[in-house]
């Protein structure tokens, strides 16, 4: 049985209540910050908006591989590690 990849989105130093997140144009609740969530393998687009700042990151998730996306104050994009 295939294992779904896990995605963790971090936003250190940012107010999660003010952060608007979407994954493939589906809204995510800020409660997912810092928690590994299962995501289907393949290409995805993660977007975040904070006030007038907008961030976008294209992700390629592979079966059973965890990925972490971090958004921090002063950064101009989402960073996937």
SULZIZI-V831235 format. One line per field, one symbol per residue. ss: DSSP state (h for helix, s for strand, l for the rest). psi: psi as a letter, one per 40 degrees, with the letter a starting at -180 (. if undefined). A space follows every 50 residues. Layout:
ss: ???
psi: ???
This chain:
ss: llllssssssllllllllsssssllssslhhhslllsssllsssssssss llssssssssslllllssssllllllllssl
psi: hihiihhhhigheihddehhiihfehhhieeehehhihiiiahihhiihh behhihhhihhihehiihhhhiheieiihh.
